[in-house]
Amino acid sequence: MYLHIPSLIKPKQLLLLTRNLEQAKFADGRHTAGSIASSLKRNKELSPGPIRDSLGSRVLAALMADDTFKSYALPRHISKPEFVIYDRSMHYDKHVDAAIFNMSSAQQIRTDLAVTVFLNSSEDYDGGELLLYEDSKKEALKFAAGDAVVYSCTRIHEVTRVTRGRRIVAVAWVQSYVRDEAKRRLLHCLNEVAESGVIRGEREKLTELSSIYHNLMRMWASSD
């Protein structure tokens, strides 16, 4: 299961992001990978600095302004977004993200969820699909510029080889208040029903549903 968020980044912000990225300096993405992942990874990442911090803050602001993302992810911490380019022949073979992300020398987060924000049109490149694996099934994801996808870090995934053009994305990792994926799904479903207005006008039922949601949050949420 994954969450698709259409138009997370609006056109004006998207244009600003891509224009800045065109002028920015990128480095070999293998430098940020572990010994195993570095043999699987072929991409380029925006170098640390003021540009990455500034653009990353805009992506974070868009995520935290999106009610569906917050309901689905229940974010306690979100890593600073990384900006990644896949040129022709680049790819990232099957892997699972590291369980711990070092936000700084003083702070680490557990990676419960991954976020990919698509920054250029799917028509700009061939290949470059995000493949999510679960048991014997796989899902190929390739969305429009400005869209985002959120998925569990427990899933094996890959980015297929780009055969034409350039794929540009922002990626980030989330530590959720609720570690267990099944519990997060249940809470999200409860919240979606409450917000949908299906029982609008039935105050007692809405109050009861809200009570169930928040009491489950008290049982399952953790600050660590």
KOLBABA-206200 format. One record per residue (C-alpha): residue in three letters; x, y, z. Coordinates in Angstrom, 1 decimal. Layout:
N
ATOM|r|u|v|w
ATOM|ala|X|Y|Z
...
//
This chain:
224
ATOM|r|u|v|w
ATOM|met|0.0|0.0|0.0
ATOM|tyr|1.1|3.5|-0.7
ATOM|leu|-0.3|7.0|-0.6
ATOM|his|-0.3|9.1|-3.9
ATOM|ile|-0.6|12.9|-3.3
ATOM|pro|-1.5|14.7|-6.5
ATOM|ser|-0.1|18.3|-6.9
ATOM|leu|1.7|18.4|-3.6
ATOM|ile|4.0|21.0|-5.1
ATOM|lys|2.1|23.8|-6.9
ATOM|pro|3.3|25.0|-10.3
ATOM|lys|4.8|28.3|-9.1
ATOM|gln|6.9|26.5|-6.4
ATOM|leu|7.8|23.7|-8.8
ATOM|leu|9.2|26.2|-11.3
ATOM|leu|11.2|27.8|-8.6
ATOM|leu|12.6|24.5|-7.4
ATOM|thr|13.6|23.2|-10.9
ATOM|arg|15.2|26.5|-11.9
ATOM|asn|17.4|26.5|-8.8
ATOM|leu|18.3|22.9|-9.3
ATOM|glu|19.4|23.6|-12.9
ATOM|gln|22.1|25.8|-11.5
ATOM|ala|23.1|23.7|-8.5
ATOM|lys|26.0|21.4|-8.0
ATOM|phe|25.4|17.7|-7.8
ATOM|ala|27.7|14.9|-6.6
ATOM|asp|27.9|11.1|-7.1
ATOM|gly|25.0|9.6|-5.0
ATOM|arg|27.2|6.7|-4.0
ATOM|his|29.0|8.9|-1.5
ATOM|thr|25.9|8.9|0.8
ATOM|ala|25.3|5.1|0.5
ATOM|gly|26.6|2.3|2.7
ATOM|ser|28.9|-0.4|1.4
ATOM|ile|26.1|-2.6|0.1
ATOM|ala|23.9|0.2|-1.3
ATOM|ser|26.8|1.9|-3.0
ATOM|ser|27.1|-1.0|-5.4
ATOM|leu|23.5|-0.7|-6.3
ATOM|lys|23.1|3.0|-6.7
ATOM|arg|23.8|5.2|-9.7
ATOM|asn|22.5|8.7|-9.4
ATOM|lys|23.5|12.2|-8.5
ATOM|glu|22.5|14.1|-5.4
ATOM|leu|22.5|17.8|-4.6
ATOM|ser|25.5|18.8|-2.5
ATOM|pro|24.8|20.0|1.1
ATOM|gly|24.6|23.8|1.5
ATOM|pro|22.3|26.7|1.5
ATOM|ile|20.5|25.8|-1.7
ATOM|arg|19.6|22.4|-0.6
ATOM|asp|18.5|23.7|2.8
ATOM|ser|16.3|26.4|1.2
ATOM|leu|14.7|24.1|-1.4
ATOM|gly|14.3|21.4|1.2
ATOM|ser|12.4|23.7|3.5
ATOM|arg|9.9|24.4|0.7
ATOM|val|9.2|20.7|0.2
ATOM|leu|8.8|20.2|4.0
ATOM|ala|6.4|23.1|4.2
ATOM|ala|4.3|21.5|1.4
ATOM|leu|4.2|18.2|3.2
ATOM|met|3.2|19.7|6.5
ATOM|ala|0.5|21.7|4.8
ATOM|asp|-1.1|18.6|3.4
ATOM|asp|-3.7|17.1|5.6
ATOM|thr|-3.8|13.8|3.8
ATOM|phe|0.0|13.3|4.3
ATOM|lys|-0.3|14.1|8.0
ATOM|ser|-3.2|11.7|8.5
ATOM|tyr|-1.4|8.9|6.7
ATOM|ala|2.1|9.4|8.0
ATOM|leu|1.5|10.8|11.5
ATOM|pro|4.9|12.4|11.3
ATOM|arg|7.0|13.0|14.4
ATOM|his|10.2|13.8|12.5
ATOM|ile|11.0|14.3|8.8
ATOM|ser|14.5|14.3|7.4
ATOM|lys|15.7|17.2|5.3
ATOM|pro|14.8|16.4|1.7
ATOM|glu|17.5|15.3|-0.7
ATOM|phe|17.3|16.2|-4.3
ATOM|val|18.3|13.4|-6.7
ATOM|ile|18.9|13.3|-10.5
ATOM|tyr|18.9|10.1|-12.6
ATOM|asp|20.4|10.8|-16.0
ATOM|arg|20.4|8.3|-18.9
ATOM|ser|21.6|4.8|-17.8
ATOM|met|21.3|5.7|-14.1
ATOM|his|19.3|3.5|-11.7
ATOM|tyr|19.0|2.2|-8.1
ATOM|asp|18.7|-1.5|-7.9
ATOM|lys|16.6|-3.5|-5.4
ATOM|his|17.2|-2.3|-1.8
ATOM|val|15.6|-1.5|1.5
ATOM|asp|16.3|1.9|3.1
ATOM|ala|18.5|2.0|6.2
ATOM|ala|16.5|1.8|9.4
ATOM|ile|18.2|4.8|10.9
ATOM|phe|18.7|8.2|9.2
ATOM|asn|21.3|10.6|10.6
ATOM|met|19.8|14.0|10.4
ATOM|ser|22.8|15.5|12.1
ATOM|ser|25.6|14.5|14.4
ATOM|ala|23.2|15.0|17.3
ATOM|gln|20.0|13.5|16.0
ATOM|gln|18.9|10.3|14.4
ATOM|ile|15.5|9.2|13.3
ATOM|arg|13.9|5.8|12.6
ATOM|thr|12.8|5.5|9.0
ATOM|asp|9.2|4.3|9.0
ATOM|leu|8.1|5.9|5.7
ATOM|ala|9.8|7.2|2.6
ATOM|val|8.6|10.1|0.5
ATOM|thr|9.3|10.7|-3.2
ATOM|val|8.3|14.0|-4.8
ATOM|phe|8.4|14.0|-8.6
ATOM|leu|9.9|17.3|-9.8
ATOM|asn|9.7|17.0|-13.6
ATOM|ser|7.2|15.6|-16.0
ATOM|ser|7.0|11.9|-16.5
ATOM|glu|7.1|12.7|-20.3
ATOM|asp|10.7|14.1|-19.8
ATOM|tyr|12.2|10.6|-19.4
ATOM|asp|11.7|6.9|-20.2
ATOM|gly|12.3|4.3|-17.6
ATOM|gly|12.9|5.6|-14.1
ATOM|glu|9.9|4.0|-12.5
ATOM|leu|9.8|3.5|-8.8
ATOM|leu|9.1|-0.2|-8.2
ATOM|leu|7.6|-1.3|-4.9
ATOM|tyr|7.8|-5.0|-4.1
ATOM|glu|5.5|-6.9|-1.7
ATOM|asp|5.7|-10.7|-1.6
ATOM|ser|5.5|-11.8|-5.3
ATOM|lys|3.8|-8.6|-6.5
ATOM|lys|5.3|-5.3|-7.6
ATOM|glu|3.9|-1.9|-8.4
ATOM|ala|5.5|0.5|-10.9
ATOM|leu|5.0|4.2|-10.0
ATOM|lys|5.6|7.2|-12.2
ATOM|phe|3.6|10.3|-11.4
ATOM|ala|3.2|13.8|-12.7
ATOM|ala|5.5|16.7|-11.8
ATOM|gly|4.6|18.0|-8.3
ATOM|asp|3.0|14.7|-7.2
ATOM|ala|4.3|12.7|-4.2
ATOM|val|4.2|9.1|-3.1
ATOM|val|4.6|7.9|0.5
ATOM|tyr|5.3|4.2|1.2
ATOM|ser|6.6|2.0|4.0
ATOM|cys|10.4|1.7|4.4
ATOM|thr|10.0|-2.0|5.1
ATOM|arg|9.3|-2.6|1.4
ATOM|ile|12.0|-3.6|-1.0
ATOM|his|12.0|-1.1|-3.9
ATOM|glu|14.1|0.1|-6.8
ATOM|val|14.3|2.8|-9.4
ATOM|thr|14.6|1.3|-12.9
ATOM|arg|17.2|2.4|-15.4
ATOM|val|16.5|5.7|-17.2
ATOM|thr|16.7|5.1|-20.9
ATOM|arg|16.0|8.6|-22.1
ATOM|gly|16.0|12.0|-20.5
ATOM|arg|16.4|12.9|-16.9
ATOM|arg|14.4|12.0|-13.8
ATOM|ile|14.4|14.6|-11.0
ATOM|val|13.0|13.9|-7.5
ATOM|ala|13.1|15.0|-3.9
ATOM|val|13.2|12.2|-1.3
ATOM|ala|12.8|12.3|2.5
ATOM|trp|12.2|9.9|5.3
ATOM|val|9.6|10.0|8.1
ATOM|gln|9.6|8.8|11.7
ATOM|ser|6.0|8.3|12.6
ATOM|tyr|4.3|8.7|16.0
ATOM|val|2.9|5.2|15.3
ATOM|arg|5.6|2.7|14.3
ATOM|asp|3.3|-0.1|13.2
ATOM|glu|2.1|0.1|9.6
ATOM|ala|-1.2|-1.7|10.2
ATOM|lys|-2.1|0.6|13.1
ATOM|arg|-1.2|3.7|11.0
ATOM|arg|-3.5|2.4|8.2
ATOM|leu|-6.4|1.9|10.7
ATOM|leu|-6.0|5.4|12.1
ATOM|his|-5.8|6.9|8.7
ATOM|cys|-9.0|5.1|7.6
ATOM|leu|-10.8|6.3|10.8
ATOM|asn|-9.7|9.9|10.2
ATOM|glu|-10.7|9.7|6.5
ATOM|val|-14.2|8.6|7.5
ATOM|ala|-14.6|11.3|10.0
ATOM|glu|-13.4|14.0|7.6
ATOM|ser|-15.4|12.7|4.7
ATOM|gly|-18.7|14.0|6.0
ATOM|val|-20.4|10.6|5.6
ATOM|ile|-21.9|11.0|9.0
ATOM|arg|-22.2|14.8|8.9
ATOM|gly|-25.1|16.0|11.0
ATOM|glu|-25.0|12.9|13.3
ATOM|arg|-23.1|14.6|16.1
ATOM|glu|-23.1|11.7|18.5
ATOM|lys|-21.7|9.2|16.0
ATOM|leu|-19.0|11.7|14.9
ATOM|thr|-18.0|12.3|18.5
ATOM|glu|-17.8|8.6|19.2
ATOM|leu|-15.7|8.0|16.1
ATOM|ser|-13.4|10.9|17.1
ATOM|ser|-13.1|9.4|20.6
ATOM|ile|-12.1|6.0|19.2
ATOM|tyr|-9.5|7.7|17.0
ATOM|his|-7.8|9.7|19.7
ATOM|asn|-8.0|6.9|22.3
ATOM|leu|-6.2|4.6|19.8
ATOM|met|-3.6|7.3|19.3
ATOM|arg|-3.0|7.4|23.0
ATOM|met|-2.6|3.7|23.1
ATOM|trp|-0.3|3.5|20.0
ATOM|ala|1.6|6.7|19.7
ATOM|ser|5.1|6.9|21.0
ATOM|ser|7.6|9.8|21.3
ATOM|asp|10.6|7.5|20.6
//
